[in-house]
């Protein structure tokens, strides 16, 4: 066994490996904070319903155009609200995945 106690890893390289892992963890935490601070917009019905969500997946605002409010068709308005929120959340999640993969965090699951 190598001096550092791990086969195939010389003793002096273990500290360097630990420093690199710590640096990567710090970079990923910083990226996570930046992603949480971002805002994403979604819309549906040609913009009749628009919303904004945070990177923390919280609904921040919801805008409904007056012409989208039809008392005889509340279901369509409800569907547009759901579609707009899901659109914004999807954009945020795609950005989060892309940024984490760029840092090497793809496949790390709930480790962050």
N, C-alpha and C positions, 0 to 999 in steps of 0.2 A: 504494500500500500504506500502511496506517496506521503511525503512529509506532512501535508495538510490534513491527512486523514481521509481523503476521498480518492479513489482510484482514478487515474487519468488527469487529475488536477494537481499540478505542482503546488506546494505550500505557498509560495509567494503570490501566485495568481489568485488564490482564494480571496484575499483582501481586495484585490482589484475587481474581482467578480462581484463582491458584496457592494463595493462603491458604485459600480455600474447599475446594479439592481436598485440601490437606494436612489440614485439619480433618476432612473426611469420611473420609479414610483412617485417621486416629487413632480416630474414632468406630467405624469398622468393625473395627479391630483390637481395640478394647476389647470390643466386642460378641462378637467371635470368642472372646476369652479367657473371657468370661462364659459363653458357650455351651459351651465345652470343659469348664468346671467343673461344669456341671449333670449331674444323674443322671436317667435315665428308666427306668421300670419297664414290664415286659411280662409277660403271662401267657398260659397256654393250658390247655385241659382244665378249665375252670371254676376255675382257680387251683391245679390240681394241680401245675403247673410254673410257677414265677415266676422272673424274673431282673431284674437291674439292670445297665444299661450307662451308661457315661460319655458325655459330649458328644464325647469323642475317639473314640467308637465302640469302646470296649474293654469286654468283659464283666467286670463287677465281682463279681457274685454270681449263684448259681444255687441255687434251692430246689426240691426235689422231695418232694412229700408221699408218705409211705410207701405209701399205697393206690394210688399211680400206678405202683408198681414191681411189675410182673407178669412173672416170669421166662419165662412162655410167650408174652409179647407185647412183646418188647423194641422192636420197630419202632414201636409206638404211642408208647412213651416217647420214643424218638428224635425222632419227628415232633412231639411236644408241645414238646420242648426247642427244636427249630429254630423252631417257630411262636412260642414265647415270646420268643426272642432277636430274631427278625425284627420282632415287635410292638414291642419296646422300641426297636430301631434306627429303625423307621419313625416312631415318636413323636418321637425326637430329630431326625431329618432334617426332619420337618414343622415343628418348632419352629425349627430353624436356617434353613430357607427363609423362614419367615414373618418372623423377626427381621431377616434380611438384606434382604428386600424392603422392610421398613419403613424401613430406613436407605438405601434406594436401591441396594442391591447386587444386585438381581435381574439375572440375565443376565451377571454378571461372571465366571462360570466359575471357573477356577483361579487367578484373580488374587490371591486372599487367601492 
